[in-house]
Amino acid sequence: MDCAVSLRALAAVILMTWVGTAANAQAPAVTSFEGARLINGDASVIENSAFVVQGNRIVAVGRRGDVQAPPGAVRVDLAGKTVIPALIDAHSHIGYMHRLSSGPQNYTRENILDHMHKFAYFGVAASMAMGSDFGDTPFRLRDETRAGKHPQAARFLTAGRGLAPIDEIKPNNMRHSAHLVTTEDDARRAVADLAANGVEMVKTWVDTRGGTIKKLTPPLYEAIIGEAHKRKMRVVVHATGLVDVKALIRAKMDGFAHMVGDVDDELVELLKAAPDTFFMLALGGLRRQMHAPWIDPPHTLVSDSVWPDQIKRLRERLAKPAPFANQSWTRLSRGITRFAAAGVRVGVGTDGGGQQGDQFIGWTMHTELENMVAAGMSPAQVLVAATRMSADILKLEELGMIAPGKSADFVVLDANPLDDITHTRRITSVYLYGREIPRAAMRSKWQAEFAAAAK
Ligand SMILES: [Zn+2]
């Protein structure tokens, strides 16, 4: 009899446990994050804040004491910390880089996902691959990451194949995948192909690459822009020459993948008349030639996540003098200061994974933020650029702000980036889709890979 009673008791315990688990699975967990300084994507600051996350969504934000967490909510004490929305990279080239090699041979689902996990480690919630993708893989990964199927990876966004004249297309570089555009019909067909794959942002190039190639002509880029706008798509161009940039703004180009080399009064006037036009600065290539104290010795976040041979190569490259870097930087930063004063829409682009292999994935987001401050923007302006503005540029409505209804994607820092923008590197934890990213486990995995390869 005793045995029957205890069996019944055991069954009851099992049943209760099972019911409890089922109830937990139905009601999403509620967590209240309390006490942090919250720097939001619109530059507003709440000292001693509280925000409530239910499942993967933010449901309430305010001052601690004003925000009521529901009974049973888990409380996370963030006193002394600073919280910012997760960062957003509007310009990258994902999947090409692997250790010292860069090219389409590395472009696999696995390598793309590795890059997106590295972005997440660095507090980046989304990155937009700008015209170097090919095949079906990017569209599948875009849809999977947007649906939250890779909760520890940044969202992968894609412009699909870029549109380029034949001179831009080389067999072994990032533009090998481009749609060849030599007639207006080509332009329209290529845009239609992208539209069929759900691409919302088209990438093209208008650049002579230092006088070595013929650039895309105005009738061709006008055809690209016309067809894209007819389909409610936007076009982003790689163009840095002042004359080209002005012509492209007049042709209703939506955005620029880089900063323009020079800024004059006429350009500022054109931009005031076309206030939706945006720029992704991507200053790293130039700035790291002048300022990269984080490479020697490597910053912990760099040695955590970058292959040692890549670090060594960049250190060697940076040891060589860069003759015109200072002049170019002075010119560029003068333009950025003018843009900031005129309220031009500026987002952040890392160019991560680009051809040189020096834009370390994830890390470069943090050096870009420092570069933008060095160029004359305030830390507050730079944080807006990296969060709400980049989300707006990419039309990622769920990101960029810590506000009710948004996805719970944020970074906890142990120092205030308004005091020093390099404090964005002092990451305590990263949350994507309402869950903490297992940064220690990611770091261990990468360290094991690096160690195994060194044997
Ligand atoms: Zn690029």
Residues whose N, C-alpha, C, O or C-beta is under 5 A from the ligand:
A	BS01	ZN	D351
